[in-house]
Amino acid sequence: MWNPPWAKARPSRSCSPWPNPVTRCTCARMMPTPPDPTPCHPAVMKKAVPRPRAALRDLKPEPHGAITPGEMERLGLHPSAVLDFSANINPYGPSPSVRDALTHIPIARYPDPDALALRRVLARHLSQSMENILVGNGVSELIWLVVLAFVEPGDRAMVVEPTYGEYARALRLMAATIVRWRATPDDHFAIHPDAIASRLNHERPRVVFLCHPNNPTGQLLPLDALATWADAHPATLFVVDEAYLPFAPGAESALALNRANILVLRSMTKAQALAGLRLGFAVGPAPLIHALRQVQPPWSVNAAAQAAGVAALADPAWLRASLARLQKDAQALVQALRARGWAPHPSATHFFLLPVEDASTMRAQLLRRGIVVRDATSFGLPTHIRIAARTAADNARLLHALP
Ligand SMILES: Cc1ncc(COP(=O)(O)O)c(C=O)c1O
């Protein structure tokens, strides 16, 4: 019978901890504790398989809004029969000029790795220089680049919750230690600057993720508080995800604070309705942008997305008009819900949280009527659903379907 080497092993100071490079065998005396399977033993060799990183062991996929084709197939639903209130996207769709731009894409060529044309237009729109802008494959990619560029395993990183789950997922993959401050439904998920400041003082995180306005609560970040935190913690990177800023009329951007340790992320998948093409950008001080660029895979933003971005930015009138209309639709929906006895939480955006008895039951019940809402259980809110307002006609269908 084969005895594992660690059964009688004693640590020895003269032994190297590494396997013999020729036999790949680990000498018994080298191993004070059970090692990984000893590769030279035939019984073990047969079972040896490539192992993913330990950080992946408990890493679950993050639930998102938008029903997937897979779920529709399982439920026997046809996409045309489903109204999706679970994804916070402009329901009026992209500017018509986007479709025109997509007919001339040179798809046999690599896309511009520097996204020069798009960055040039963005720089003009944002009154920034091009070195302050990095284009990414949606804000989702940029979040992961931030973690790759600025977080080491074991670093503390802070997340203000409940919020978009990808910040914590990317941090978990990096084996960072996540510290949290959490808003509660009792005061409609208000941000408490003093409580956050004391958490920052205590934890001194390397990175802080903030969402402005926040998904799923629709709460805005107090920018004066952000400026104070950023000044008090110059070595901390404050990442402000402004994916939904265009849906909050009159709200200011954290860009206005112009701090060396504030990075802003913007999405063109939501307001400009380019979700299927994937497009976002980071704006911030050049050294921060340079670090993100260093870890970005080449050509991650395809040619169609770049051209669509340029076309969408060339039609600000479409964006203004569609978002103004959506704001009215959202206000009317919230009023109608209140009139029927529901109590939606106040929100600066077109999406909002609605308290229900059981979110998963409510989602299933509405789905049977062809309506998709976001079950907020994954945000730690099993008694809330998130609804993103759609056009007036669609909202009427939602009101009709609600119990
Ligand atoms: C707050 C927030 N940031 C970023 C994203 C992802 O944005 P993108 O589509 O640009 O990757 C989402 C998507 O739901 C989100 O809710």
The ligand as a MOL file (V3000), in Angstrom:
LIG
                    3D

  0  0  0     0  0            999 V3000
M  V30 BEGIN CTAB
M  V30 COUNTS 16 16 0 0 0
M  V30 BEGIN ATOM
M  V30 1 C -24.2610 50.2990 -12.1990 0
M  V30 2 C -23.9070 49.5580 -13.4220 0
M  V30 3 N -22.7140 49.7570 -13.9740 0
M  V30 4 C -22.3570 49.1140 -15.0890 0
M  V30 5 C -23.2130 48.2240 -15.7000 0
M  V30 6 C -22.7630 47.5340 -16.9410 0
M  V30 7 O -22.6810 48.4650 -17.9300 0
M  V30 8 P -22.1920 48.0820 -19.3920 0
M  V30 9 O -23.3890 47.5650 -20.1310 0
M  V30 10 O -21.6680 49.3680 -19.9260 0
M  V30 11 O -21.1560 47.0450 -19.2390 0
M  V30 12 C -24.4680 47.9940 -15.1680 0
M  V30 13 C -25.3750 47.0420 -15.8300 0
M  V30 14 O -26.3840 46.6470 -15.3360 0
M  V30 15 C -24.8240 48.6710 -13.9950 0
M  V30 16 O -26.0110 48.4780 -13.4290 0
M  V30 END ATOM
M  V30 BEGIN BOND
M  V30 1 1 1 2
M  V30 2 1 2 3
M  V30 3 2 2 15
M  V30 4 2 3 4
M  V30 5 1 4 5
M  V30 6 1 5 6
M  V30 7 2 5 12
M  V30 8 1 6 7
M  V30 9 1 7 8
M  V30 10 2 8 9
M  V30 11 1 8 10
M  V30 12 1 8 11
M  V30 13 1 12 13
M  V30 14 1 12 15
M  V30 15 2 13 14
M  V30 16 1 15 16
M  V30 END BOND
M  V30 END CTAB
M  END
